[in-house]
Amino acid sequence: MSEAASTIPVPAAAALRPKAARNVFWLIAERGLKAVGGVAMAILIARHLGPEHYGSYGAAIGLATLAKEAVMLGFDRMIRRDLAANPSNAGRIIGTSIGLSLILALAVGFGISGLSGQLIDDSETRRLVLIMVWMCVPQAFFSCEVWFESSGHVRQLVWTRNVVWILGMTCRLVLVLIGAGVTSFAAAALLEWIFTYAAVFGLLQRMRIRDVRFSFDSQLLRAWFREGWPMVAMVVVGSTADRIMVLVVHNMATSDKEAGYLNAALRITEIWWSISTIVAAVLLPRIVAIQRSDPDWYARVTQLYANASLLVGVGAAALVTVTAPFIVPLVFGPAYAPSAKILAILFWAGPAIFPAVARAQFWVSRKMLILDLPSVSCIAALQLCLAVYLVPRYGGIGAASAMAIAQWLGFYGLTMSIPALRRASRPQFKAFIALLSPVVTARALYAFFAGMLRKG
């Protein structure tokens, strides 16, 4: 990275930057709280259930998460953009999203429930799936959360969600203390999701009941599909490959414990990966918004973002590789010692995932989403093919290796092979040069956020 990039100037046009920084702070603070509390509770549940039952629980969580993502169809990015650009049309945007999502939720819920007998080879996991898959119905109200993030009312959203989350954690703690079975934890997860979105929807009505009138707009829906069909394809392909990995291990590994080892590692890894999504969702649309008014500042910050994404991914992976063999058995218990290697391998997918999330959000803001479809499709295909070969031989380690290798080859390898992707991904490749000067990147990142926090 050049010396000029180490001191990012703050253009006067960026009046919303202090507010954006506060929103990022609240969302990352919430993620930090849930990371600490969620990991702690996951550890308690994992120790309580043991690797075999925790593997069944993880397989059900994977299918439930797939159902929730299918309900959103990847439209959350466009909805976030439209709410920020047209706040006066919030009722129409939210109402259209909820109407579509409820239809999808019922279709997905009944579909997965009907297919569970063919997808799952044991009765316990099937029972858990039949409970948790219905988390997709409250997920249909996700656009209410997006309104708070786009309008800058993040603090109220965070407080509301965390009240329900704390109650959910308390319920799970009680279940652990009384020695409840795995089915009780599945029911608790479903109830928490229902109460969370009921609380968020109620908060939205209290805050904007006078000027928000929900309505369904078929023309807006068609516009989303015309622009977002690549995202629909990516959700169907990419999310399916990711969310069924624990189920693949559960069905194909020589021992059901392997699914528990993978599930324990994924609970930690997914929290870490989600940080990149939070920052991108709140920060990048505002960066892109000023590219015409100050293209020089935009270009330098874009490169800084790419540099920081790669540096953070590599640094975290190196740290986890060194510490996981000691920390995982200590925290999860000796029964989960094999999860240490799985966790280290999964974290090495981060240097590909973090830059990929940043690049994808830039492309959404520029309406170039289709450029991300080849990478997502390649990653999904590689991941499933490698998993089919590696999981029967190496269990959870094979699944983690399939995920990490697929991310690197699908993001960097395919990008290098396709000229259009290579030209659009120059910041991500130049970031490897910046790895040689991490202190410069850290200083530039500090200067950037310090500038965002300054008013006037």
C-alpha positions in Angstrom: 0.0 0.0 0.0 1.3 3.5 -0.9 2.3 6.0 1.7 -0.6 8.2 0.7 -3.0 5.4 1.6 -1.7 5.4 5.2 -3.3 8.8 5.9 -6.9 8.8 4.6 -8.3 12.3 4.4 -11.8 13.0 5.5 -13.9 14.7 2.8 -16.4 17.3 4.0 -19.2 15.5 2.1 -19.2 12.6 4.5 -21.5 14.1 7.0 -23.1 10.8 7.9 -19.8 9.1 8.9 -20.0 9.7 12.7 -23.5 8.2 12.7 -22.2 5.2 10.6 -19.4 4.7 13.0 -21.8 4.6 15.9 -24.0 2.1 14.1 -21.0 -0.1 13.5 -20.0 0.2 17.1 -23.4 -0.9 18.4 -23.7 -3.8 16.0 -20.1 -5.0 16.7 -20.7 -4.6 20.4 -23.8 -6.7 20.1 -21.9 -9.3 18.1 -19.2 -9.2 20.7 -21.7 -9.8 23.6 -23.4 -12.6 21.7 -20.0 -14.1 20.7 -18.9 -14.3 24.3 -22.3 -15.4 25.7 -23.1 -17.6 22.7 -19.8 -19.4 22.8 -20.0 -19.9 26.5 -23.5 -21.3 26.2 -22.5 -23.5 23.2 -19.7 -24.9 25.4 -22.1 -25.7 28.2 -24.6 -27.3 25.8 -21.8 -29.2 24.0 -20.4 -30.5 27.3 -23.9 -31.4 28.5 -25.0 -33.2 25.3 -21.7 -34.8 24.3 -20.3 -35.0 20.7 -22.9 -37.5 19.4 -26.0 -35.6 20.4 -24.4 -32.2 19.7 -23.7 -33.5 16.2 -27.5 -34.2 15.7 -28.2 -30.7 17.2 -25.7 -29.1 14.8 -27.2 -30.9 11.7 -30.7 -29.6 12.7 -29.3 -26.1 13.2 -27.7 -26.2 9.7 -31.0 -27.1 8.0 -32.9 -24.5 10.1 -30.3 -21.8 9.1 -30.6 -22.9 5.4 -34.4 -22.4 5.7 -34.0 -19.0 7.2 -31.6 -17.9 4.5 -33.9 -19.2 1.8 -36.6 -17.0 3.2 -34.4 -13.9 2.7 -33.2 -15.1 -0.8 -30.3 -12.6 -0.5 -32.7 -9.7 -0.9 -31.6 -8.2 2.4 -28.8 -6.3 0.7 -31.1 -4.6 -1.8 -33.8 -4.0 0.9 -31.1 -2.3 3.0 -30.1 -0.2 0.1 -33.7 0.8 -0.9 -34.6 1.7 2.7 -31.6 3.9 3.0 -32.2 5.6 -0.4 -36.1 5.9 0.0 -37.0 6.1 3.7 -40.4 7.5 2.8 -41.3 4.2 1.0 -40.4 2.1 4.1 -44.0 0.7 4.5 -44.1 -0.5 0.9 -40.6 -2.0 1.0 -41.1 -3.8 4.3 -44.6 -4.9 3.5 -43.5 -6.4 0.1 -40.6 -8.2 1.8 -42.8 -9.7 4.6 -45.4 -10.9 2.1 -42.9 -12.6 -0.1 -41.0 -14.1 2.9 -44.1 -15.5 4.5 -44.9 -17.4 1.3 -41.4 -18.7 1.1 -41.3 -19.6 4.7 -44.3 -21.9 4.5 -43.0 -23.5 1.3 -39.5 -24.1 2.8 -40.8 -25.3 6.1 -43.2 -27.9 4.7 -40.6 -28.8 2.0 -37.8 -29.6 4.4 -40.1 -31.3 6.8 -41.4 -33.6 4.0 -37.8 -34.3 2.8 -36.4 -35.0 6.3 -37.0 -38.7 6.0 -34.8 -38.9 2.9 -32.2 -36.4 4.0 -31.6 -37.7 7.6 -30.7 -41.2 8.6 -31.7 -41.2 12.3 -34.9 -40.4 14.2 -33.4 -37.9 16.7 -32.0 -35.6 14.1 -35.3 -35.8 12.1 -37.2 -34.8 15.3 -34.9 -31.8 15.9 -35.3 -30.7 12.2 -39.1 -30.8 12.4 -38.9 -28.4 15.3 -36.2 -26.0 14.3 -37.0 -25.6 10.6 -40.0 -23.5 11.6 -37.6 -20.7 12.7 -38.0 -19.6 9.0 -41.5 -18.2 9.7 -40.5 -15.5 12.2 -37.4 -14.9 9.9 -39.9 -13.6 7.4 -39.9 -10.3 9.3 -36.2 -9.7 8.9 -36.8 -6.5 6.9 -38.0 -4.8 10.2 -34.4 -5.3 11.5 -33.0 -3.9 8.2 -35.1 -0.7 8.6 -33.4 0.0 12.0 -30.0 -0.6 10.6 -30.6 1.6 7.5 -32.3 4.4 9.3 -29.7 4.7 12.0 -31.8 3.5 14.9 -29.4 0.7 15.7 -29.2 1.3 19.5 -33.0 0.6 20.0 -32.7 -2.5 17.8 -29.7 -3.8 19.7 -31.4 -3.3 23.1 -34.6 -5.0 22.0 -32.9 -8.0 20.5 -30.6 -8.5 23.5 -33.3 -8.5 26.0 -34.9 -11.5 24.3 -31.4 -13.0 23.8 -30.6 -12.8 27.5 -33.9 -14.4 28.3 -33.1 -17.2 25.8 -29.7 -17.7 27.4 -31.3 -17.9 30.8 -33.7 -20.6 29.6 -30.9 -22.6 28.1 -28.9 -22.4 31.3 -31.9 -23.8 33.2 -32.2 -26.6 30.7 -28.5 -27.5 31.2 -28.9 -27.4 35.0 -31.9 -29.7 35.1 -30.3 -32.1 32.6 -32.8 -31.6 29.8 -32.6 -33.6 26.5 -31.6 -32.2 23.1 -35.2 -31.8 22.0 -35.7 -29.1 24.7 -32.8 -27.0 23.3 -34.4 -27.2 19.8 -37.7 -25.9 21.2 -35.9 -23.1 23.1 -34.2 -22.0 19.9 -37.5 -21.8 18.0 -39.2 -19.9 20.8 -36.3 -17.4 21.1 -36.6 -16.7 17.3 -40.4 -16.1 17.6 -40.1 -13.7 20.5 -37.2 -11.8 18.9 -39.0 -10.9 15.8 -42.3 -10.2 17.6 -40.3 -7.7 19.8 -38.6 -6.1 16.8 -41.9 -5.8 14.9 -43.6 -4.3 17.9 -40.7 -1.8 18.3 -41.0 -0.7 14.7 -44.7 -0.1 15.1 -44.2 2.0 18.2 -41.6 4.1 16.6 -43.2 4.7 13.2 -46.9 3.8 13.6 -48.1 7.1 12.3 -46.1 7.3 9.0 -45.6 3.6 8.1 -48.4 1.8 6.2 -47.4 -1.6 5.2 -48.4 -2.6 1.6 -47.5 -5.2 -1.0 -46.1 -3.9 -4.2 -45.8 -6.5 -7.0 -43.9 -4.0 -9.2 -41.2 -3.6 -6.6 -41.0 -7.3 -6.1 -40.4 -7.8 -9.9 -37.7 -5.2 -9.7 -35.9 -7.1 -6.9 -36.1 -10.3 -8.9 -34.8 -8.6 -12.1 -31.8 -7.2 -10.3 -31.4 -9.9 -7.7 -31.8 -13.2 -9.5 -28.0 -13.8 -9.2 -28.3 -13.4 -5.5 -31.2 -15.9 -5.4 -29.0 -18.4 -7.3 -26.2 -17.7 -4.9 -28.3 -18.3 -1.8 -29.7 -21.5 -3.3 -26.3 -22.8 -4.3 -23.9 -21.3 -1.7 -26.1 -21.6 1.4 -27.0 -25.1 0.7 -23.4 -26.2 0.4 -22.5 -24.4 3.7 -25.4 -25.3 5.9 -25.6 -29.0 5.2 -21.9 -29.7 6.0 -22.7 -31.0 9.5 -25.4 -33.2 8.1 -23.0 -34.5 5.5 -20.5 -35.5 8.2 -23.4 -36.9 10.3 -24.5 -39.1 7.4 -21.1 -40.0 5.8 -18.5 -40.1 8.6 -17.6 -43.4 10.3 -18.7 -42.0 13.6 -21.5 -39.6 14.5 -19.1 -37.9 17.0 -17.3 -36.4 14.0 -20.4 -34.2 13.3 -20.2 -33.0 16.9 -16.6 -32.1 16.5 -17.3 -30.1 13.4 -20.4 -28.4 15.0 -18.4 -27.2 18.0 -15.7 -25.6 15.7 -18.3 -24.0 13.5 -20.1 -22.4 16.4 -16.9 -20.4 17.0 -15.9 -19.8 13.4 -19.3 -18.6 12.2 -19.4 -15.9 14.8 -16.0 -14.7 13.7 -16.9 -14.7 10.0 -20.1 -12.7 10.6 -18.1 -9.7 11.8 -17.1 -9.0 8.2 -20.8 -9.1 7.2 -21.8 -6.6 9.9 -19.1 -4.1 9.0 -19.8 -4.4 5.3 -23.6 -4.0 5.7 -23.3 -0.8 7.6 -20.1 0.8 6.4 -19.6 0.0 2.7 -22.9 1.5 1.4 -21.8 4.9 2.8 -18.3 4.6 1.3 -19.8 3.8 -2.1 -22.3 6.6 -1.8 -19.5 9.3 -2.1 -17.5 7.7 -4.9 -18.7 10.3 -7.4 -18.2 13.3 -5.1 -14.7 12.2 -4.0 -13.4 9.4 -6.2 -9.8 9.7 -4.9 -10.9 9.2 -1.3 -13.1 6.4 -2.4 -10.3 4.6 -4.2 -7.9 4.8 -1.3 -10.5 3.7 1.3 -11.5 0.8 -1.0 -7.9 -0.4 -1.0 -7.6 0.1 2.7 -10.7 -2.0 3.3 -9.3 -4.8 1.1 -5.9 -4.6 3.0 -7.5 -4.7 6.4 -9.8 -7.6 5.4 -6.9 -9.8 4.4 -4.7 -8.8 7.3 -7.4 -9.5 9.9 -8.2 -12.9 8.3 -4.6 -14.0 8.2 -3.8 -12.7 11.6 -6.8 -14.5 13.2 -6.0 -17.7 11.4 -2.4 -17.7 12.6 -3.4 -17.0 16.2 -6.0 -19.8 16.2 -3.6 -22.3 14.7 -1.2 -21.7 17.5 -3.7 -21.6 20.4 -6.5 -24.0 19.4 -4.7 -27.3 20.4 -4.5 -25.9 24.0 -7.7 -23.9 24.3 -10.3 -26.2 22.7 -9.8 -29.2 25.0 -9.5 -26.9 28.0 -12.8 -25.1 27.2 -15.0 -27.8 25.5 -13.5 -30.7 27.4 -11.2 -33.5 26.4 -14.0 -35.2 24.5 -13.8 -32.4 21.9 -10.0 -32.4 21.4 -10.4 -33.3 17.7 -12.2 -30.0 17.2 -9.0 -28.1 17.6 -7.6 -29.1 14.3 -11.0 -28.5 12.6 -11.2 -25.0 14.1 -7.7 -24.1 12.9 -8.5 -25.3 9.4 -11.8 -23.4 9.2 -10.1 -20.2 10.3 -7.8 -20.4 7.3 -10.9 -19.9 5.2 -11.1 -16.4 6.7 -8.5 -14.8 4.4 -10.7 -15.7 1.5 -14.1 -15.1 3.1 -13.4 -11.6 4.6 -12.2 -10.1 1.2 -15.1 -11.9 -0.6 -17.7 -10.3 1.7 -16.2 -6.8 1.1 -16.0 -7.3 -2.7 -19.6 -8.6 -2.8 -21.0 -5.6 -0.9 -19.3 -3.2 -3.3 -20.7 -5.0 -6.2 -24.2 -4.9 -4.7 -23.9 -1.1 -4.3 -22.9 -0.8 -7.9 -25.6 -3.2 -9.2 -22.8 -5.6 -10.4 -24.0 -8.5 -8.3 -23.9 -11.0 -11.2 -20.1 -10.9 -11.0 -20.2 -12.8 -7.7 -22.2 -15.7 -9.1 -19.3 -17.6 -10.7 -17.2 -17.6 -7.5 -20.1 -18.6 -5.3 -21.1 -21.4 -7.6 -17.5 -22.6 -7.9 -17.0 -22.6 -4.1 -20.2 -24.6 -3.6 -19.4 -27.2 -6.2 -15.8 -27.6 -5.0 -16.9 -27.8 -1.3 -19.5 -30.6 -1.9 -17.2 -32.6 -4.2 -14.3 -32.4 -1.8 -16.5 -33.2 1.1 -17.9 -36.4 -0.6 -14.3 -37.5 -1.1 -12.7 -36.3 2.2 -15.5 -36.8 4.9 -15.7 -40.7 4.7 -11.8 -40.8 5.1 -11.1 -37.9 7.5 -14.5 -37.0 9.1 -14.7 -33.5 10.5 -11.2 -32.6 9.4 -12.1 -33.6 5.9 -15.2 -31.4 5.9 -13.2 -28.4 7.3 -10.5 -28.9 4.6 -13.1 -29.0 1.9 -14.6 -25.7 3.1 -11.2 -23.9 3.3 -9.8 -25.2 0.1 -13.0 -24.4 -1.8 -13.0 -20.8 -0.4 -9.5 -20.2 -1.6 -9.8 -21.8 -5.0 -13.3 -20.4 -5.6 -12.4 -16.8 -4.7 -8.8 -16.3 -5.7 -8.3 -19.1 -8.1 -11.4 -18.5 -10.2 -10.9 -14.8 -10.0 -7.4 -15.1 -11.5 -8.8 -17.2 -14.3 -11.6 -14.9 -15.5 -10.4 -11.5 -16.8 -13.6 -9.6 -15.8 -13.3 -10.8 -12.3 -9.6 -10.2 -12.2 -10.0 -6.6 -13.2 -12.8 -6.0 -10.7 -10.8 -7.6 -7.9 -7.5 -5.6 -8.1 -7.8 -4.3 -4.5 -8.1 -7.9 -3.2 -4.9 -9.0 -4.9 -3.0 -5.8 -4.1 -3.8 -6.5 -0.5 -1.3 -9.4 -0.5 1.5 -6.7 -1.0 0.1 -4.8 2.1 0.6 -8.0 4.2 4.3 -7.1 4.1 3.6 -3.9 6.0 0.9 -4.7 8.6 1.8 -1.7 10.8 1.1 0.7 7.9 -2.3 -0.9 7.4 -3.1 -0.7 11.1 -2.2 3.0 11.3 -4.3 3.8 8.2 -7.3 1.9 9.6 -7.0 3.8 12.9 -6.8 7.1 11.0 -9.8 6.2 9.0 -12.1 5.4 12.0 -10.7 8.4 13.9 -11.8 10.6 11.0 -15.3 9.0 10.9 -15.7 9.8 14.6 -14.8 13.4 14.2 -17.8 15.7 13.6 -17.6 18.7 11.4 
